[in-house]
């Protein structure tokens, strides 16, 4: 199928379906293969535009360049007056938050690229309430921005508040919201209620009904979820058996007769129907969540396929320098400092600290006392009495000593004592040297005590 035939087929399919846009699902269910779309246009959005159709939101996102996405973030930040979050992007609805994860790795990485273009990105302060009072004020501020719906855990995460602080100052989210004077969700309120309070509620409900309460009665009141009695007591019957006044059915009026078999059956049916109604609602919610997750996974799959296609068409790029660092601790300490030229000197300082601390720890394991700098290097690799051996050949062992001494004198000392500007190539060379020295250190063996040079004795007079 050539390009013109594909465009004509897409127009005919859209007309047949009565739609102004087509999705991959529409194309897969037709006689058109998505292979021809990728072959002639690479993306769905480009194919839709060529056919005079409206691209879908996802297709439009995939057809948007990285520069356009960064321009959108810049504009969104200006309009918001603050650092944009995934919540802000979802509210706008123009792009899916997934596009920033697939293109840049995360929204923070995208904003970091925006900073590299010279755009000032507002800091996104992490909310860290150190006291209960600060947490209460924070929850009240979030509630004002959030609207009328009760706050859930995923809501407070979106506003930069970690659930850790809720668990630190309160037992659960329900207790924290009630302390802030806010209305918790039904489930959060149930979880914040103690067992004694639940039993008091059942006792009061039993007295008001004049009979043993059922799950249907609890759902009708709407104060607690029936599931809380399952999780706390195993069943509603177990909870009722723990009431102070027994038997559980309360007979406040002498005219009330014991329930007949018919009433018992009707009550059982009500409980059964009430339980299944609750379960049906739960399953509907689960189905809705799975549908949403399926859509997100499809979007990720399309993004991955597009990225894979782009990778196949472009020549492979060498791995970044920080990914080529072998030592994990060195890579973790220096990765952030290797991304900007104004922090190259910090990268070398951090790398030097890793080398010296690793060397000191290795020497201390041989029973030596802690030393520093050139003394530490000599104590470790001295040809006659060094605590560590890397080569049994004396000349090679001397070379190791010179290597470490040179690294300490020429790599470690300059940025530690004065301001130094490094080029990208210089910092890569120096950090690579330290990475190599760390690999040598991993090969070092402790010198046997018998092989250490004995101290010379003075001749007797």
Legacy VTK file of the C-alpha trace (Angstrom):
# vtk DataFile Version 3.0
C-alpha trace
ASCII
DATASET POLYDATA
POINTS 461 float
0.000 0.000 0.000
1.514 3.302 -1.083
1.114 6.670 0.655
-1.871 7.869 -1.402
-3.752 4.591 -0.977
-3.210 4.749 2.787
-4.551 8.314 3.009
-7.628 7.357 0.985
-8.220 4.265 3.176
-7.954 6.345 6.368
-10.502 8.877 5.085
-12.918 6.124 4.059
-12.571 4.420 7.470
-13.232 7.688 9.328
-16.291 8.350 7.158
-17.555 4.810 7.746
-17.149 5.160 11.537
-18.578 8.698 11.551
-15.557 10.070 13.406
-13.205 12.981 12.815
-10.229 11.092 14.252
-8.953 7.523 14.328
-7.187 5.577 17.038
-4.859 2.608 16.696
-7.705 0.424 17.885
-9.887 1.637 14.996
-7.145 0.855 12.496
-6.377 -2.582 13.968
-10.053 -3.549 13.761
-10.138 -2.539 10.082
-8.315 -4.042 7.116
-5.554 -1.406 7.370
-2.316 -2.512 9.017
-0.565 -0.148 11.410
2.659 -1.189 9.671
1.785 1.048 6.713
1.094 3.992 9.045
4.541 3.665 10.629
6.189 3.074 7.249
4.801 6.183 5.535
4.239 8.615 8.442
6.044 7.187 11.524
3.342 8.547 13.899
-0.460 8.433 14.015
-0.676 12.221 14.320
1.223 12.753 11.059
-1.033 10.229 9.300
-4.180 11.946 10.629
-2.996 15.368 9.483
-2.116 14.043 6.022
-5.624 12.556 5.746
-7.230 15.814 6.906
-8.400 14.236 10.181
-8.090 15.439 13.757
-5.276 13.642 15.689
-6.167 12.177 19.095
-4.716 13.622 22.304
-2.194 10.812 22.584
-1.217 10.951 18.929
-0.853 14.737 19.166
1.447 14.303 22.168
3.613 11.753 20.364
3.932 14.050 17.352
5.044 16.968 19.535
8.776 17.617 19.574
10.818 17.895 22.764
11.284 21.613 22.135
7.518 22.148 21.911
7.016 20.241 25.176
9.623 22.408 26.911
8.009 25.564 25.506
4.680 24.328 26.916
6.244 23.830 30.374
7.758 27.320 30.222
4.378 28.832 29.328
2.565 26.783 31.981
5.020 27.908 34.667
4.537 31.555 33.699
0.751 31.210 33.885
0.809 29.350 37.199
3.458 31.529 38.798
5.055 28.422 40.288
6.853 25.197 39.357
4.342 22.998 37.474
3.476 19.533 38.774
1.904 16.448 37.189
-1.358 17.553 38.805
-1.218 20.871 36.909
-0.550 19.071 33.609
-3.461 16.670 34.148
-5.796 19.553 34.982
-4.900 21.377 31.762
-5.556 18.228 29.749
-3.463 19.288 26.784
-0.806 16.599 27.238
-0.579 13.373 29.174
1.920 13.371 32.035
3.243 10.093 30.592
4.784 11.928 27.629
7.224 13.732 29.940
8.230 10.451 31.601
8.798 8.723 28.256
10.680 11.642 26.628
12.736 13.020 29.541
12.593 10.336 32.226
10.527 12.511 34.583
8.960 15.957 34.859
11.893 17.131 37.012
14.331 16.083 34.263
12.285 18.031 31.705
12.361 21.116 33.945
16.132 20.646 34.372
16.498 20.782 30.581
14.401 23.933 30.628
16.909 25.437 33.081
19.769 24.513 30.742
18.085 26.697 28.098
18.457 29.649 30.472
14.882 29.640 31.795
14.608 30.126 35.535
12.542 27.283 37.005
10.867 27.914 40.332
11.895 25.676 43.197
9.339 23.060 44.207
9.609 23.071 48.015
8.991 19.703 49.577
6.500 20.028 52.366
8.166 18.755 55.543
5.998 19.539 58.559
8.202 18.896 61.599
5.368 19.136 64.127
1.702 18.156 64.394
0.709 21.826 64.242
2.599 22.370 60.972
1.015 19.242 59.484
-2.480 20.420 60.499
-1.876 23.822 58.862
-0.505 22.148 55.731
-3.558 19.878 55.406
-5.883 22.870 55.818
-4.023 24.764 53.051
-4.172 21.735 50.737
-7.914 21.343 51.435
-8.537 24.971 50.439
-6.842 24.386 47.078
-8.305 20.923 46.569
-11.986 21.753 46.791
-14.913 20.079 48.553
-13.957 16.416 48.106
-12.339 14.652 51.095
-8.561 14.409 50.820
-7.057 11.036 49.991
-3.460 9.881 50.202
-2.824 10.350 46.482
-4.203 13.916 46.741
-1.718 14.992 49.410
1.121 13.372 47.437
0.219 15.508 44.417
0.642 18.642 46.540
4.139 17.622 47.693
3.261 16.212 51.128
4.642 12.751 51.831
2.366 10.309 53.741
5.427 9.702 55.947
4.689 12.903 57.856
1.058 11.874 58.373
2.120 8.527 59.866
4.841 10.239 61.928
2.502 12.684 63.694
-0.766 10.730 63.533
-1.644 7.076 63.295
-3.423 7.480 59.959
-4.799 10.017 57.485
-8.285 9.965 59.009
-6.976 11.068 62.419
-4.885 13.806 60.814
-7.827 15.172 58.807
-10.112 15.188 61.838
-7.424 17.003 63.849
-7.318 19.611 61.067
-11.105 20.045 61.246
-11.574 18.417 57.844
-14.046 15.749 56.795
-12.219 12.477 56.092
-13.417 9.978 53.556
-15.672 7.191 54.805
-12.837 4.660 54.763
-10.306 7.022 56.379
-12.794 7.877 59.110
-13.408 4.189 59.776
-9.696 3.462 59.999
-9.254 6.307 62.507
-11.950 4.877 64.799
-10.883 2.629 67.675
-12.442 -0.796 68.356
-14.188 0.517 71.474
-15.773 3.348 69.461
-17.007 0.863 66.866
-18.543 -1.320 69.586
-20.172 1.751 71.191
-21.625 2.624 67.793
-23.074 -0.901 67.393
-24.500 -0.750 70.922
-26.178 2.594 70.199
-27.446 1.417 66.802
-28.884 -1.732 68.390
-30.751 0.314 70.984
-32.152 2.690 68.383
-33.302 -0.131 66.093
-34.649 -2.263 68.915
-33.099 -5.331 67.345
-29.812 -6.833 66.214
-28.297 -4.559 63.509
-27.329 -5.930 60.092
-24.896 -4.876 57.395
-27.854 -3.295 55.592
-28.518 -1.084 58.626
-24.863 -0.006 58.748
-24.815 0.839 55.029
-28.112 2.695 55.416
-26.668 4.940 58.112
-23.550 5.587 56.028
-21.356 6.441 59.002
-18.963 3.484 58.671
-18.069 1.010 55.970
-19.183 -2.548 56.685
-15.699 -3.692 55.702
-14.209 -2.160 58.852
-16.062 -4.768 60.949
-14.588 -7.533 58.778
-11.040 -6.185 59.142
-11.277 -5.468 62.884
-13.423 -8.328 64.244
-13.642 -10.905 61.459
-17.400 -10.374 60.997
-20.302 -8.297 62.257
-21.478 -11.260 64.362
-18.117 -11.378 66.170
-18.335 -7.645 66.865
-21.867 -7.976 68.279
-20.748 -10.836 70.524
-18.315 -8.454 72.227
-20.978 -5.939 73.280
-21.298 -5.349 77.007
-25.026 -6.103 77.129
-26.018 -9.635 76.099
-27.926 -11.059 74.335
-27.180 -8.858 71.328
-30.849 -8.306 70.297
-32.183 -5.559 72.566
-35.853 -5.942 73.562
-36.858 -2.501 74.807
-40.606 -3.071 74.233
-42.388 -6.105 75.732
-44.756 -6.209 72.749
-41.915 -6.981 70.369
-42.028 -10.699 69.578
-39.005 -12.770 68.643
-38.480 -12.729 64.884
-40.250 -15.485 63.036
-38.543 -17.820 60.596
-39.914 -15.724 57.723
-38.422 -12.563 59.206
-35.131 -14.307 59.740
-35.068 -15.413 56.100
-35.969 -11.894 54.923
-33.232 -10.446 57.092
-30.715 -12.938 55.714
-31.751 -12.041 52.160
-31.338 -8.346 52.956
-27.893 -8.939 54.373
-26.967 -11.044 51.340
-28.219 -8.433 48.872
-26.567 -5.617 50.802
-23.249 -7.422 50.834
-23.372 -8.169 47.115
-24.404 -4.614 46.315
-21.325 -3.395 48.140
-19.187 -5.975 46.355
-20.653 -4.985 42.988
-19.746 -1.342 43.590
-16.231 -2.387 44.531
-15.880 -4.490 41.378
-17.156 -1.613 39.239
-14.523 0.647 40.779
-11.852 -1.985 40.182
-12.971 -2.328 36.549
-12.822 1.448 36.113
-9.310 1.564 37.593
-8.168 -1.301 35.362
-9.581 0.440 32.287
-7.711 3.614 33.162
-4.510 1.666 33.815
-4.961 -0.170 30.517
-5.207 3.129 28.669
-2.039 4.361 30.365
-0.205 1.152 29.491
-1.334 1.445 25.865
0.003 5.011 25.826
3.303 3.802 27.251
3.450 1.038 24.649
2.871 3.502 21.811
5.532 5.800 23.272
7.966 2.897 23.587
7.292 1.767 20.023
7.862 5.292 18.730
11.064 5.619 20.755
12.259 2.233 19.502
11.548 3.212 15.915
13.393 6.478 16.401
16.312 4.636 17.965
16.463 2.247 15.011
16.514 5.121 12.541
19.164 7.154 14.394
22.775 6.076 14.968
23.506 4.736 18.448
24.911 7.312 20.859
27.689 6.428 23.281
26.663 5.996 26.925
26.954 9.085 29.131
30.172 9.449 31.094
28.580 8.832 34.493
27.154 5.529 33.203
30.716 4.426 32.311
31.962 4.847 35.890
32.425 1.332 37.290
32.506 2.042 41.035
28.925 2.412 42.315
29.723 4.745 45.226
31.813 6.990 42.976
29.053 7.078 40.358
26.385 7.904 42.926
28.420 10.721 44.545
29.569 12.381 41.314
26.680 11.890 38.857
24.876 15.172 39.613
28.087 17.229 39.646
29.148 15.937 36.212
26.098 17.442 34.502
27.128 21.108 34.818
30.471 22.769 34.161
30.256 25.007 37.241
30.255 21.893 39.466
33.112 19.985 37.780
35.492 20.937 40.603
32.943 19.617 43.121
32.894 16.313 41.215
36.669 15.960 41.530
36.561 16.859 45.230
33.855 14.270 45.906
35.744 11.645 43.887
38.933 12.367 45.869
37.070 11.979 49.164
35.700 8.599 48.024
39.234 7.445 47.103
40.858 8.588 50.356
38.093 7.176 52.582
38.142 3.844 50.727
41.942 3.647 51.041
41.805 4.513 54.759
39.104 1.907 55.437
41.137 -0.762 53.615
44.323 0.084 55.541
42.503 0.182 58.892
41.305 -3.389 58.311
44.951 -4.470 58.449
45.282 -3.142 62.007
47.020 0.149 61.165
46.201 3.483 62.761
44.309 6.168 60.863
46.507 8.517 58.804
45.879 11.022 56.013
47.180 12.217 52.677
50.661 11.252 51.527
51.379 9.444 54.803
48.347 7.237 54.215
49.517 6.386 50.674
53.026 5.522 51.879
51.634 3.398 54.726
49.465 1.507 52.244
51.830 0.861 49.320
55.419 1.243 50.522
57.558 -1.311 48.677
59.202 -2.624 51.840
56.558 -2.259 54.552
53.254 -1.214 52.938
50.140 -2.747 54.441
48.640 -3.522 51.020
50.079 -5.455 48.093
48.786 -5.067 44.556
51.784 -6.554 42.737
54.413 -9.015 43.970
56.920 -7.344 41.642
58.706 -4.616 43.678
59.018 -2.225 40.722
55.306 -2.550 39.939
54.407 -2.057 43.616
56.537 1.114 43.549
54.602 2.203 40.451
51.301 1.766 42.331
52.680 3.962 45.131
53.593 6.649 42.590
50.182 6.423 40.929
48.307 7.018 44.190
50.786 9.699 45.337
50.385 11.531 42.030
46.588 11.345 42.218
46.593 12.785 45.733
49.027 15.572 44.821
47.814 16.524 41.334
44.125 15.510 41.254
42.948 15.895 44.852
44.915 18.916 46.105
44.284 21.675 43.468
40.446 21.864 43.799
40.746 21.377 47.565
42.970 24.463 48.066
41.964 26.884 45.314
39.325 27.686 42.710
39.928 25.721 39.510
37.956 25.700 36.271
37.933 22.359 34.440
36.857 21.460 30.933
34.584 18.502 30.288
37.499 16.422 29.006
39.667 17.259 32.038
37.078 16.270 34.598
36.332 13.039 32.745
40.032 12.137 32.696
40.532 12.826 36.400
37.406 11.018 37.588
38.269 8.084 35.305
41.719 7.913 36.914
40.153 7.756 40.393
37.742 5.079 39.162
40.756 3.050 37.964
42.560 3.517 41.304
39.476 2.288 43.138
39.470 -0.821 40.947
43.131 -1.411 41.876
42.222 -0.998 45.530
39.606 -3.716 45.185
42.404 -6.082 44.049
44.713 -5.224 46.986
45.689 -7.941 49.454
46.942 -7.374 53.014
50.688 -7.926 53.405
51.555 -10.903 55.558
53.021 -9.828 58.896
56.091 -11.971 58.378
56.828 -10.213 55.082
56.771 -6.715 56.523
60.219 -5.229 56.910
61.474 -5.631 60.464
62.876 -2.523 62.154
66.651 -2.274 62.013
68.513 -2.913 65.248
71.366 -0.631 66.213
74.769 -2.339 66.469
75.862 -3.151 69.953
78.585 -1.011 71.367
LINES 1 462
461 0 1 2 3 4 5 6 7 8 9 10 11 12 13 14 15 16 17 18 19 20 21 22 23 24 25 26 27 28 29 30 31 32 33 34 35 36 37 38 39 40 41 42 43 44 45 46 47 48 49 50 51 52 53 54 55 56 57 58 59 60 61 62 63 64 65 66 67 68 69 70 71 72 73 74 75 76 77 78 79 80 81 82 83 84 85 86 87 88 89 90 91 92 93 94 95 96 97 98 99 100 101 102 103 104 105 106 107 108 109 110 111 112 113 114 115 116 117 118 119 120 121 122 123 124 125 126 127 128 129 130 131 132 133 134 135 136 137 138 139 140 141 142 143 144 145 146 147 148 149 150 151 152 153 154 155 156 157 158 159 160 161 162 163 164 165 166 167 168 169 170 171 172 173 174 175 176 177 178 179 180 181 182 183 184 185 186 187 188 189 190 191 192 193 194 195 196 197 198 199 200 201 202 203 204 205 206 207 208 209 210 211 212 213 214 215 216 217 218 219 220 221 222 223 224 225 226 227 228 229 230 231 232 233 234 235 236 237 238 239 240 241 242 243 244 245 246 247 248 249 250 251 252 253 254 255 256 257 258 259 260 261 262 263 264 265 266 267 268 269 270 271 272 273 274 275 276 277 278 279 280 281 282 283 284 285 286 287 288 289 290 291 292 293 294 295 296 297 298 299 300 301 302 303 304 305 306 307 308 309 310 311 312 313 314 315 316 317 318 319 320 321 322 323 324 325 326 327 328 329 330 331 332 333 334 335 336 337 338 339 340 341 342 343 344 345 346 347 348 349 350 351 352 353 354 355 356 357 358 359 360 361 362 363 364 365 366 367 368 369 370 371 372 373 374 375 376 377 378 379 380 381 382 383 384 385 386 387 388 389 390 391 392 393 394 395 396 397 398 399 400 401 402 403 404 405 406 407 408 409 410 411 412 413 414 415 416 417 418 419 420 421 422 423 424 425 426 427 428 429 430 431 432 433 434 435 436 437 438 439 440 441 442 443 444 445 446 447 448 449 450 451 452 453 454 455 456 457 458 459 460
